[in-house]
Amino acid sequence: NNVLSNHKKRTTKDLKEDLLKDFHNFRGNAARQDDITFIVFKYSPDITKTKTPEQEKKDAIEDKIRWALKNEKPIQIRTNRYLTEDRDFIDSILDRFLNEAGIKFLMNKLSYCLHELATNAKKANTKRAYFKSKDLDINNSEDYEIGMQDFKMATIGKIEHYLNLQKKMGLFIVIMFQLTKKDLRISVVNNSEMTKNEKEKVQHKLDIASQKDSIGEVYDQIEDYSEGAGLGIVMMSQMLRTMGFENDVLSITSNQGLTNATLLINLRE
């Protein structure tokens, strides 16, 4: 009662001053003063530190991956670059999906296949940017032959320049993962439709790879080296066969301004 009566005689200013005193005197502790409990915590990085933008981004991505896996929905990653850091990031997502599908032991081989497809997509976009910078028509056979003479040497040392040009042109790569109870779908899409000549070359290499048992045999059958031997896609095809997959596990289509390369892995076989 004495405590309460004393408080009645004091002004609001007095009480405010007491609160400030308690704030300083009991920082980091709990204190009881006239039936009021004050708990004021000292600054602690573990308690009060906010997440960095980078951590918030990682958490948001993790939430999306969990949601996609839980609901059997696709998750898409879009980029116009696809450099080392991009490959590492994509590998981390691939690892999650393979682990969930129970086929994590295929990580190294499927990672190779995925990166081969994504690298081809980036190369196709770079090729379009290069031809545009040289004012060449990629669909014109004569211009195509002229452009491909110096394409590799001209772009290999100026990758940032051509990546920036691709961004200005709106060229991109989308990598998509979707896991269902039935299958795992991994797709690489880029918005550069293949020319008729490019389609024929890719299909020719896939046809040969499906009929031969070794890369050496395939190499002997390839006659056109204008863009390299193209052994990447051949090795990928051979690797998929050694994993027990049929030739139809890989499909490549190109129409309506898009090229789509998909690995469809049947999980019930």
MODELLER restraints for C-alpha pairs under 7 A, 6 or more apart:
rsr = mdl.restraints
at = mdl.atoms
rsr.add(forms.Gaussian(group=physical.xy_distance, feature=features.Distance(at['CA:23:A'], at['CA:40:A']), mean=6.95, stdev=0.5))
rsr.add(forms.Gaussian(group=physical.xy_distance, feature=features.Distance(at['CA:27:A'], at['CA:40:A']), mean=5.22, stdev=0.5))
rsr.add(forms.Gaussian(group=physical.xy_distance, feature=features.Distance(at['CA:27:A'], at['CA:41:A']), mean=6.11, stdev=0.5))
rsr.add(forms.Gaussian(group=physical.xy_distance, feature=features.Distance(at['CA:27:A'], at['CA:42:A']), mean=6.21, stdev=0.5))
rsr.add(forms.Gaussian(group=physical.xy_distance, feature=features.Distance(at['CA:28:A'], at['CA:40:A']), mean=5.43, stdev=0.5))
rsr.add(forms.Gaussian(group=physical.xy_distance, feature=features.Distance(at['CA:28:A'], at['CA:41:A']), mean=4.39, stdev=0.5))
rsr.add(forms.Gaussian(group=physical.xy_distance, feature=features.Distance(at['CA:28:A'], at['CA:42:A']), mean=4.92, stdev=0.5))
rsr.add(forms.Gaussian(group=physical.xy_distance, feature=features.Distance(at['CA:29:A'], at['CA:39:A']), mean=6.08, stdev=0.5))
rsr.add(forms.Gaussian(group=physical.xy_distance, feature=features.Distance(at['CA:29:A'], at['CA:40:A']), mean=6.46, stdev=0.5))
rsr.add(forms.Gaussian(group=physical.xy_distance, feature=features.Distance(at['CA:29:A'], at['CA:41:A']), mean=6.98, stdev=0.5))
rsr.add(forms.Gaussian(group=physical.xy_distance, feature=features.Distance(at['CA:30:A'], at['CA:37:A']), mean=6.84, stdev=0.5))
rsr.add(forms.Gaussian(group=physical.xy_distance, feature=features.Distance(at['CA:30:A'], at['CA:38:A']), mean=5.70, stdev=0.5))
rsr.add(forms.Gaussian(group=physical.xy_distance, feature=features.Distance(at['CA:30:A'], at['CA:39:A']), mean=4.70, stdev=0.5))
rsr.add(forms.Gaussian(group=physical.xy_distance, feature=features.Distance(at['CA:31:A'], at['CA:37:A']), mean=5.76, stdev=0.5))
rsr.add(forms.Gaussian(group=physical.xy_distance, feature=features.Distance(at['CA:31:A'], at['CA:38:A']), mean=5.55, stdev=0.5))
rsr.add(forms.Gaussian(group=physical.xy_distance, feature=features.Distance(at['CA:31:A'], at['CA:39:A']), mean=6.95, stdev=0.5))
rsr.add(forms.Gaussian(group=physical.xy_distance, feature=features.Distance(at['CA:32:A'], at['CA:38:A']), mean=6.69, stdev=0.5))
rsr.add(forms.Gaussian(group=physical.xy_distance, feature=features.Distance(at['CA:65:A'], at['CA:75:A']), mean=6.97, stdev=0.5))
rsr.add(forms.Gaussian(group=physical.xy_distance, feature=features.Distance(at['CA:68:A'], at['CA:74:A']), mean=6.02, stdev=0.5))
rsr.add(forms.Gaussian(group=physical.xy_distance, feature=features.Distance(at['CA:68:A'], at['CA:75:A']), mean=6.17, stdev=0.5))
rsr.add(forms.Gaussian(group=physical.xy_distance, feature=features.Distance(at['CA:69:A'], at['CA:179:A']), mean=6.52, stdev=0.5))
rsr.add(forms.Gaussian(group=physical.xy_distance, feature=features.Distance(at['CA:72:A'], at['CA:178:A']), mean=6.49, stdev=0.5))
rsr.add(forms.Gaussian(group=physical.xy_distance, feature=features.Distance(at['CA:72:A'], at['CA:179:A']), mean=5.55, stdev=0.5))
rsr.add(forms.Gaussian(group=physical.xy_distance, feature=features.Distance(at['CA:72:A'], at['CA:180:A']), mean=5.11, stdev=0.5))
rsr.add(forms.Gaussian(group=physical.xy_distance, feature=features.Distance(at['CA:73:A'], at['CA:178:A']), mean=5.88, stdev=0.5))
rsr.add(forms.Gaussian(group=physical.xy_distance, feature=features.Distance(at['CA:74:A'], at['CA:176:A']), mean=6.46, stdev=0.5))
rsr.add(forms.Gaussian(group=physical.xy_distance, feature=features.Distance(at['CA:74:A'], at['CA:177:A']), mean=5.51, stdev=0.5))
rsr.add(forms.Gaussian(group=physical.xy_distance, feature=features.Distance(at['CA:74:A'], at['CA:178:A']), mean=4.33, stdev=0.5))
rsr.add(forms.Gaussian(group=physical.xy_distance, feature=features.Distance(at['CA:75:A'], at['CA:176:A']), mean=5.64, stdev=0.5))
rsr.add(forms.Gaussian(group=physical.xy_distance, feature=features.Distance(at['CA:75:A'], at['CA:177:A']), mean=5.46, stdev=0.5))
rsr.add(forms.Gaussian(group=physical.xy_distance, feature=features.Distance(at['CA:75:A'], at['CA:178:A']), mean=6.51, stdev=0.5))
rsr.add(forms.Gaussian(group=physical.xy_distance, feature=features.Distance(at['CA:76:A'], at['CA:174:A']), mean=6.38, stdev=0.5))
rsr.add(forms.Gaussian(group=physical.xy_distance, feature=features.Distance(at['CA:76:A'], at['CA:175:A']), mean=5.61, stdev=0.5))
rsr.add(forms.Gaussian(group=physical.xy_distance, feature=features.Distance(at['CA:76:A'], at['CA:176:A']), mean=4.40, stdev=0.5))
rsr.add(forms.Gaussian(group=physical.xy_distance, feature=features.Distance(at['CA:76:A'], at['CA:177:A']), mean=6.62, stdev=0.5))
rsr.add(forms.Gaussian(group=physical.xy_distance, feature=features.Distance(at['CA:77:A'], at['CA:174:A']), mean=5.51, stdev=0.5))
rsr.add(forms.Gaussian(group=physical.xy_distance, feature=features.Distance(at['CA:77:A'], at['CA:175:A']), mean=5.19, stdev=0.5))
rsr.add(forms.Gaussian(group=physical.xy_distance, feature=features.Distance(at['CA:77:A'], at['CA:176:A']), mean=6.43, stdev=0.5))
rsr.add(forms.Gaussian(group=physical.xy_distance, feature=features.Distance(at['CA:78:A'], at['CA:172:A']), mean=6.81, stdev=0.5))
rsr.add(forms.Gaussian(group=physical.xy_distance, feature=features.Distance(at['CA:78:A'], at['CA:173:A']), mean=5.64, stdev=0.5))
rsr.add(forms.Gaussian(group=physical.xy_distance, feature=features.Distance(at['CA:78:A'], at['CA:174:A']), mean=4.36, stdev=0.5))
rsr.add(forms.Gaussian(group=physical.xy_distance, feature=features.Distance(at['CA:78:A'], at['CA:175:A']), mean=6.46, stdev=0.5))
rsr.add(forms.Gaussian(group=physical.xy_distance, feature=features.Distance(at['CA:79:A'], at['CA:172:A']), mean=5.67, stdev=0.5))
rsr.add(forms.Gaussian(group=physical.xy_distance, feature=features.Distance(at['CA:79:A'], at['CA:173:A']), mean=5.34, stdev=0.5))
rsr.add(forms.Gaussian(group=physical.xy_distance, feature=features.Distance(at['CA:79:A'], at['CA:174:A']), mean=6.50, stdev=0.5))
rsr.add(forms.Gaussian(group=physical.xy_distance, feature=features.Distance(at['CA:80:A'], at['CA:163:A']), mean=6.95, stdev=0.5))
rsr.add(forms.Gaussian(group=physical.xy_distance, feature=features.Distance(at['CA:80:A'], at['CA:166:A']), mean=6.92, stdev=0.5))
rsr.add(forms.Gaussian(group=physical.xy_distance, feature=features.Distance(at['CA:80:A'], at['CA:167:A']), mean=6.24, stdev=0.5))
rsr.add(forms.Gaussian(group=physical.xy_distance, feature=features.Distance(at['CA:80:A'], at['CA:171:A']), mean=6.42, stdev=0.5))
rsr.add(forms.Gaussian(group=physical.xy_distance, feature=features.Distance(at['CA:80:A'], at['CA:172:A']), mean=4.39, stdev=0.5))
rsr.add(forms.Gaussian(group=physical.xy_distance, feature=features.Distance(at['CA:80:A'], at['CA:173:A']), mean=5.74, stdev=0.5))
rsr.add(forms.Gaussian(group=physical.xy_distance, feature=features.Distance(at['CA:81:A'], at['CA:163:A']), mean=6.16, stdev=0.5))
rsr.add(forms.Gaussian(group=physical.xy_distance, feature=features.Distance(at['CA:91:A'], at['CA:111:A']), mean=6.67, stdev=0.5))
rsr.add(forms.Gaussian(group=physical.xy_distance, feature=features.Distance(at['CA:95:A'], at['CA:104:A']), mean=6.71, stdev=0.5))
rsr.add(forms.Gaussian(group=physical.xy_distance, feature=features.Distance(at['CA:95:A'], at['CA:107:A']), mean=6.54, stdev=0.5))
rsr.add(forms.Gaussian(group=physical.xy_distance, feature=features.Distance(at['CA:97:A'], at['CA:179:A']), mean=6.97, stdev=0.5))
rsr.add(forms.Gaussian(group=physical.xy_distance, feature=features.Distance(at['CA:98:A'], at['CA:104:A']), mean=4.72, stdev=0.5))
rsr.add(forms.Gaussian(group=physical.xy_distance, feature=features.Distance(at['CA:113:A'], at['CA:236:A']), mean=5.53, stdev=0.5))
rsr.add(forms.Gaussian(group=physical.xy_distance, feature=features.Distance(at['CA:116:A'], at['CA:232:A']), mean=6.56, stdev=0.5))
rsr.add(forms.Gaussian(group=physical.xy_distance, feature=features.Distance(at['CA:117:A'], at['CA:188:A']), mean=6.55, stdev=0.5))
rsr.add(forms.Gaussian(group=physical.xy_distance, feature=features.Distance(at['CA:117:A'], at['CA:261:A']), mean=6.83, stdev=0.5))
rsr.add(forms.Gaussian(group=physical.xy_distance, feature=features.Distance(at['CA:118:A'], at['CA:188:A']), mean=6.09, stdev=0.5))
rsr.add(forms.Gaussian(group=physical.xy_distance, feature=features.Distance(at['CA:121:A'], at['CA:173:A']), mean=6.74, stdev=0.5))
rsr.add(forms.Gaussian(group=physical.xy_distance, feature=features.Distance(at['CA:121:A'], at['CA:190:A']), mean=5.81, stdev=0.5))
rsr.add(forms.Gaussian(group=physical.xy_distance, feature=features.Distance(at['CA:122:A'], at['CA:173:A']), mean=6.97, stdev=0.5))
rsr.add(forms.Gaussian(group=physical.xy_distance, feature=features.Distance(at['CA:124:A'], at['CA:192:A']), mean=6.63, stdev=0.5))
rsr.add(forms.Gaussian(group=physical.xy_distance, feature=features.Distance(at['CA:125:A'], at['CA:166:A']), mean=6.80, stdev=0.5))
rsr.add(forms.Gaussian(group=physical.xy_distance, feature=features.Distance(at['CA:125:A'], at['CA:171:A']), mean=6.31, stdev=0.5))
rsr.add(forms.Gaussian(group=physical.xy_distance, feature=features.Distance(at['CA:125:A'], at['CA:192:A']), mean=6.10, stdev=0.5))
rsr.add(forms.Gaussian(group=physical.xy_distance, feature=features.Distance(at['CA:126:A'], at['CA:162:A']), mean=6.31, stdev=0.5))
rsr.add(forms.Gaussian(group=physical.xy_distance, feature=features.Distance(at['CA:126:A'], at['CA:166:A']), mean=6.73, stdev=0.5))
rsr.add(forms.Gaussian(group=physical.xy_distance, feature=features.Distance(at['CA:129:A'], at['CA:162:A']), mean=6.45, stdev=0.5))
rsr.add(forms.Gaussian(group=physical.xy_distance, feature=features.Distance(at['CA:129:A'], at['CA:165:A']), mean=6.24, stdev=0.5))
rsr.add(forms.Gaussian(group=physical.xy_distance, feature=features.Distance(at['CA:129:A'], at['CA:166:A']), mean=5.75, stdev=0.5))
rsr.add(forms.Gaussian(group=physical.xy_distance, feature=features.Distance(at['CA:131:A'], at['CA:137:A']), mean=6.74, stdev=0.5))
rsr.add(forms.Gaussian(group=physical.xy_distance, feature=features.Distance(at['CA:131:A'], at['CA:138:A']), mean=6.44, stdev=0.5))
rsr.add(forms.Gaussian(group=physical.xy_distance, feature=features.Distance(at['CA:131:A'], at['CA:147:A']), mean=6.41, stdev=0.5))
rsr.add(forms.Gaussian(group=physical.xy_distance, feature=features.Distance(at['CA:136:A'], at['CA:143:A']), mean=5.57, stdev=0.5))
rsr.add(forms.Gaussian(group=physical.xy_distance, feature=features.Distance(at['CA:137:A'], at['CA:143:A']), mean=5.74, stdev=0.5))
rsr.add(forms.Gaussian(group=physical.xy_distance, feature=features.Distance(at['CA:137:A'], at['CA:144:A']), mean=6.95, stdev=0.5))
rsr.add(forms.Gaussian(group=physical.xy_distance, feature=features.Distance(at['CA:138:A'], at['CA:144:A']), mean=5.18, stdev=0.5))
rsr.add(forms.Gaussian(group=physical.xy_distance, feature=features.Distance(at['CA:139:A'], at['CA:195:A']), mean=6.02, stdev=0.5))
rsr.add(forms.Gaussian(group=physical.xy_distance, feature=features.Distance(at['CA:171:A'], at['CA:191:A']), mean=6.07, stdev=0.5))
rsr.add(forms.Gaussian(group=physical.xy_distance, feature=features.Distance(at['CA:172:A'], at['CA:190:A']), mean=5.70, stdev=0.5))
rsr.add(forms.Gaussian(group=physical.xy_distance, feature=features.Distance(at['CA:172:A'], at['CA:191:A']), mean=6.24, stdev=0.5))
rsr.add(forms.Gaussian(group=physical.xy_distance, feature=features.Distance(at['CA:173:A'], at['CA:188:A']), mean=6.96, stdev=0.5))
rsr.add(forms.Gaussian(group=physical.xy_distance, feature=features.Distance(at['CA:173:A'], at['CA:189:A']), mean=5.67, stdev=0.5))
rsr.add(forms.Gaussian(group=physical.xy_distance, feature=features.Distance(at['CA:173:A'], at['CA:190:A']), mean=4.47, stdev=0.5))
rsr.add(forms.Gaussian(group=physical.xy_distance, feature=features.Distance(at['CA:174:A'], at['CA:188:A']), mean=5.74, stdev=0.5))
rsr.add(forms.Gaussian(group=physical.xy_distance, feature=features.Distance(at['CA:174:A'], at['CA:189:A']), mean=5.06, stdev=0.5))
rsr.add(forms.Gaussian(group=physical.xy_distance, feature=features.Distance(at['CA:174:A'], at['CA:190:A']), mean=6.27, stdev=0.5))
rsr.add(forms.Gaussian(group=physical.xy_distance, feature=features.Distance(at['CA:175:A'], at['CA:187:A']), mean=5.69, stdev=0.5))
rsr.add(forms.Gaussian(group=physical.xy_distance, feature=features.Distance(at['CA:175:A'], at['CA:188:A']), mean=4.61, stdev=0.5))
rsr.add(forms.Gaussian(group=physical.xy_distance, feature=features.Distance(at['CA:175:A'], at['CA:189:A']), mean=6.45, stdev=0.5))
rsr.add(forms.Gaussian(group=physical.xy_distance, feature=features.Distance(at['CA:176:A'], at['CA:186:A']), mean=5.67, stdev=0.5))
rsr.add(forms.Gaussian(group=physical.xy_distance, feature=features.Distance(at['CA:176:A'], at['CA:187:A']), mean=5.04, stdev=0.5))
rsr.add(forms.Gaussian(group=physical.xy_distance, feature=features.Distance(at['CA:176:A'], at['CA:188:A']), mean=6.46, stdev=0.5))
rsr.add(forms.Gaussian(group=physical.xy_distance, feature=features.Distance(at['CA:177:A'], at['CA:185:A']), mean=5.78, stdev=0.5))
rsr.add(forms.Gaussian(group=physical.xy_distance, feature=features.Distance(at['CA:177:A'], at['CA:186:A']), mean=4.83, stdev=0.5))
rsr.add(forms.Gaussian(group=physical.xy_distance, feature=features.Distance(at['CA:177:A'], at['CA:187:A']), mean=6.68, stdev=0.5))
rsr.add(forms.Gaussian(group=physical.xy_distance, feature=features.Distance(at['CA:178:A'], at['CA:184:A']), mean=5.84, stdev=0.5))
rsr.add(forms.Gaussian(group=physical.xy_distance, feature=features.Distance(at['CA:178:A'], at['CA:185:A']), mean=5.16, stdev=0.5))
rsr.add(forms.Gaussian(group=physical.xy_distance, feature=features.Distance(at['CA:178:A'], at['CA:186:A']), mean=6.73, stdev=0.5))
rsr.add(forms.Gaussian(group=physical.xy_distance, feature=features.Distance(at['CA:179:A'], at['CA:185:A']), mean=6.41, stdev=0.5))
rsr.add(forms.Gaussian(group=physical.xy_distance, feature=features.Distance(at['CA:182:A'], at['CA:266:A']), mean=6.29, stdev=0.5))
rsr.add(forms.Gaussian(group=physical.xy_distance, feature=features.Distance(at['CA:182:A'], at['CA:267:A']), mean=5.58, stdev=0.5))
rsr.add(forms.Gaussian(group=physical.xy_distance, feature=features.Distance(at['CA:182:A'], at['CA:268:A']), mean=6.15, stdev=0.5))
rsr.add(forms.Gaussian(group=physical.xy_distance, feature=features.Distance(at['CA:183:A'], at['CA:264:A']), mean=6.79, stdev=0.5))
rsr.add(forms.Gaussian(group=physical.xy_distance, feature=features.Distance(at['CA:183:A'], at['CA:265:A']), mean=5.42, stdev=0.5))
rsr.add(forms.Gaussian(group=physical.xy_distance, feature=features.Distance(at['CA:183:A'], at['CA:266:A']), mean=4.50, stdev=0.5))
rsr.add(forms.Gaussian(group=physical.xy_distance, feature=features.Distance(at['CA:183:A'], at['CA:267:A']), mean=4.91, stdev=0.5))
rsr.add(forms.Gaussian(group=physical.xy_distance, feature=features.Distance(at['CA:184:A'], at['CA:264:A']), mean=5.91, stdev=0.5))
rsr.add(forms.Gaussian(group=physical.xy_distance, feature=features.Distance(at['CA:184:A'], at['CA:265:A']), mean=5.11, stdev=0.5))
rsr.add(forms.Gaussian(group=physical.xy_distance, feature=features.Distance(at['CA:184:A'], at['CA:266:A']), mean=6.69, stdev=0.5))
rsr.add(forms.Gaussian(group=physical.xy_distance, feature=features.Distance(at['CA:185:A'], at['CA:262:A']), mean=6.93, stdev=0.5))
rsr.add(forms.Gaussian(group=physical.xy_distance, feature=features.Distance(at['CA:185:A'], at['CA:263:A']), mean=5.84, stdev=0.5))
rsr.add(forms.Gaussian(group=physical.xy_distance, feature=features.Distance(at['CA:185:A'], at['CA:264:A']), mean=4.68, stdev=0.5))
rsr.add(forms.Gaussian(group=physical.xy_distance, feature=features.Distance(at['CA:185:A'], at['CA:265:A']), mean=6.38, stdev=0.5))
rsr.add(forms.Gaussian(group=physical.xy_distance, feature=features.Distance(at['CA:186:A'], at['CA:262:A']), mean=5.67, stdev=0.5))
rsr.add(forms.Gaussian(group=physical.xy_distance, feature=features.Distance(at['CA:186:A'], at['CA:263:A']), mean=5.15, stdev=0.5))
rsr.add(forms.Gaussian(group=physical.xy_distance, feature=features.Distance(at['CA:186:A'], at['CA:264:A']), mean=6.56, stdev=0.5))
rsr.add(forms.Gaussian(group=physical.xy_distance, feature=features.Distance(at['CA:187:A'], at['CA:260:A']), mean=6.79, stdev=0.5))
rsr.add(forms.Gaussian(group=physical.xy_distance, feature=features.Distance(at['CA:187:A'], at['CA:261:A']), mean=5.65, stdev=0.5))
rsr.add(forms.Gaussian(group=physical.xy_distance, feature=features.Distance(at['CA:187:A'], at['CA:262:A']), mean=4.22, stdev=0.5))
rsr.add(forms.Gaussian(group=physical.xy_distance, feature=features.Distance(at['CA:187:A'], at['CA:263:A']), mean=6.27, stdev=0.5))
rsr.add(forms.Gaussian(group=physical.xy_distance, feature=features.Distance(at['CA:188:A'], at['CA:260:A']), mean=5.86, stdev=0.5))
rsr.add(forms.Gaussian(group=physical.xy_distance, feature=features.Distance(at['CA:188:A'], at['CA:261:A']), mean=5.26, stdev=0.5))
rsr.add(forms.Gaussian(group=physical.xy_distance, feature=features.Distance(at['CA:188:A'], at['CA:262:A']), mean=6.39, stdev=0.5))
rsr.add(forms.Gaussian(group=physical.xy_distance, feature=features.Distance(at['CA:189:A'], at['CA:258:A']), mean=6.78, stdev=0.5))
rsr.add(forms.Gaussian(group=physical.xy_distance, feature=features.Distance(at['CA:189:A'], at['CA:259:A']), mean=5.57, stdev=0.5))
rsr.add(forms.Gaussian(group=physical.xy_distance, feature=features.Distance(at['CA:189:A'], at['CA:260:A']), mean=4.50, stdev=0.5))
rsr.add(forms.Gaussian(group=physical.xy_distance, feature=features.Distance(at['CA:189:A'], at['CA:261:A']), mean=6.41, stdev=0.5))
rsr.add(forms.Gaussian(group=physical.xy_distance, feature=features.Distance(at['CA:190:A'], at['CA:258:A']), mean=5.82, stdev=0.5))
rsr.add(forms.Gaussian(group=physical.xy_distance, feature=features.Distance(at['CA:190:A'], at['CA:259:A']), mean=5.51, stdev=0.5))
rsr.add(forms.Gaussian(group=physical.xy_distance, feature=features.Distance(at['CA:190:A'], at['CA:260:A']), mean=6.87, stdev=0.5))
rsr.add(forms.Gaussian(group=physical.xy_distance, feature=features.Distance(at['CA:191:A'], at['CA:257:A']), mean=5.70, stdev=0.5))
rsr.add(forms.Gaussian(group=physical.xy_distance, feature=features.Distance(at['CA:191:A'], at['CA:258:A']), mean=4.40, stdev=0.5))
rsr.add(forms.Gaussian(group=physical.xy_distance, feature=features.Distance(at['CA:191:A'], at['CA:259:A']), mean=6.34, stdev=0.5))
rsr.add(forms.Gaussian(group=physical.xy_distance, feature=features.Distance(at['CA:192:A'], at['CA:257:A']), mean=5.80, stdev=0.5))
rsr.add(forms.Gaussian(group=physical.xy_distance, feature=features.Distance(at['CA:192:A'], at['CA:258:A']), mean=5.46, stdev=0.5))
rsr.add(forms.Gaussian(group=physical.xy_distance, feature=features.Distance(at['CA:192:A'], at['CA:259:A']), mean=6.24, stdev=0.5))
rsr.add(forms.Gaussian(group=physical.xy_distance, feature=features.Distance(at['CA:193:A'], at['CA:254:A']), mean=5.49, stdev=0.5))
rsr.add(forms.Gaussian(group=physical.xy_distance, feature=features.Distance(at['CA:193:A'], at['CA:255:A']), mean=5.96, stdev=0.5))
rsr.add(forms.Gaussian(group=physical.xy_distance, feature=features.Distance(at['CA:193:A'], at['CA:257:A']), mean=4.64, stdev=0.5))
rsr.add(forms.Gaussian(group=physical.xy_distance, feature=features.Distance(at['CA:193:A'], at['CA:258:A']), mean=4.83, stdev=0.5))
rsr.add(forms.Gaussian(group=physical.xy_distance, feature=features.Distance(at['CA:193:A'], at['CA:259:A']), mean=5.31, stdev=0.5))
rsr.add(forms.Gaussian(group=physical.xy_distance, feature=features.Distance(at['CA:194:A'], at['CA:254:A']), mean=6.02, stdev=0.5))
rsr.add(forms.Gaussian(group=physical.xy_distance, feature=features.Distance(at['CA:194:A'], at['CA:259:A']), mean=6.81, stdev=0.5))
rsr.add(forms.Gaussian(group=physical.xy_distance, feature=features.Distance(at['CA:205:A'], at['CA:234:A']), mean=6.64, stdev=0.5))
rsr.add(forms.Gaussian(group=physical.xy_distance, feature=features.Distance(at['CA:206:A'], at['CA:234:A']), mean=6.65, stdev=0.5))
rsr.add(forms.Gaussian(group=physical.xy_distance, feature=features.Distance(at['CA:208:A'], at['CA:218:A']), mean=6.18, stdev=0.5))
rsr.add(forms.Gaussian(group=physical.xy_distance, feature=features.Distance(at['CA:209:A'], at['CA:218:A']), mean=6.01, stdev=0.5))
rsr.add(forms.Gaussian(group=physical.xy_distance, feature=features.Distance(at['CA:209:A'], at['CA:234:A']), mean=5.71, stdev=0.5))
rsr.add(forms.Gaussian(group=physical.xy_distance, feature=features.Distance(at['CA:209:A'], at['CA:237:A']), mean=6.49, stdev=0.5))
rsr.add(forms.Gaussian(group=physical.xy_distance, feature=features.Distance(at['CA:209:A'], at['CA:238:A']), mean=6.73, stdev=0.5))
rsr.add(forms.Gaussian(group=physical.xy_distance, feature=features.Distance(at['CA:210:A'], at['CA:247:A']), mean=6.58, stdev=0.5))
rsr.add(forms.Gaussian(group=physical.xy_distance, feature=features.Distance(at['CA:212:A'], at['CA:218:A']), mean=6.21, stdev=0.5))
rsr.add(forms.Gaussian(group=physical.xy_distance, feature=features.Distance(at['CA:215:A'], at['CA:235:A']), mean=6.84, stdev=0.5))
rsr.add(forms.Gaussian(group=physical.xy_distance, feature=features.Distance(at['CA:249:A'], at['CA:263:A']), mean=5.57, stdev=0.5))
rsr.add(forms.Gaussian(group=physical.xy_distance, feature=features.Distance(at['CA:249:A'], at['CA:264:A']), mean=5.22, stdev=0.5))
rsr.add(forms.Gaussian(group=physical.xy_distance, feature=features.Distance(at['CA:249:A'], at['CA:265:A']), mean=6.27, stdev=0.5))
rsr.add(forms.Gaussian(group=physical.xy_distance, feature=features.Distance(at['CA:250:A'], at['CA:262:A']), mean=5.74, stdev=0.5))
rsr.add(forms.Gaussian(group=physical.xy_distance, feature=features.Distance(at['CA:250:A'], at['CA:263:A']), mean=4.80, stdev=0.5))
rsr.add(forms.Gaussian(group=physical.xy_distance, feature=features.Distance(at['CA:250:A'], at['CA:264:A']), mean=6.65, stdev=0.5))
rsr.add(forms.Gaussian(group=physical.xy_distance, feature=features.Distance(at['CA:251:A'], at['CA:261:A']), mean=5.77, stdev=0.5))
rsr.add(forms.Gaussian(group=physical.xy_distance, feature=features.Distance(at['CA:251:A'], at['CA:262:A']), mean=5.37, stdev=0.5))
rsr.add(forms.Gaussian(group=physical.xy_distance, feature=features.Distance(at['CA:251:A'], at['CA:263:A']), mean=6.78, stdev=0.5))
rsr.add(forms.Gaussian(group=physical.xy_distance, feature=features.Distance(at['CA:252:A'], at['CA:260:A']), mean=5.69, stdev=0.5))
rsr.add(forms.Gaussian(group=physical.xy_distance, feature=features.Distance(at['CA:252:A'], at['CA:261:A']), mean=4.37, stdev=0.5))
rsr.add(forms.Gaussian(group=physical.xy_distance, feature=features.Distance(at['CA:252:A'], at['CA:262:A']), mean=6.49, stdev=0.5))
rsr.add(forms.Gaussian(group=physical.xy_distance, feature=features.Distance(at['CA:253:A'], at['CA:259:A']), mean=5.78, stdev=0.5))
rsr.add(forms.Gaussian(group=physical.xy_distance, feature=features.Distance(at['CA:253:A'], at['CA:260:A']), mean=5.31, stdev=0.5))
rsr.add(forms.Gaussian(group=physical.xy_distance, feature=features.Distance(at['CA:253:A'], at['CA:261:A']), mean=6.54, stdev=0.5))
rsr.add(forms.Gaussian(group=physical.xy_distance, feature=features.Distance(at['CA:254:A'], at['CA:260:A']), mean=6.18, stdev=0.5))
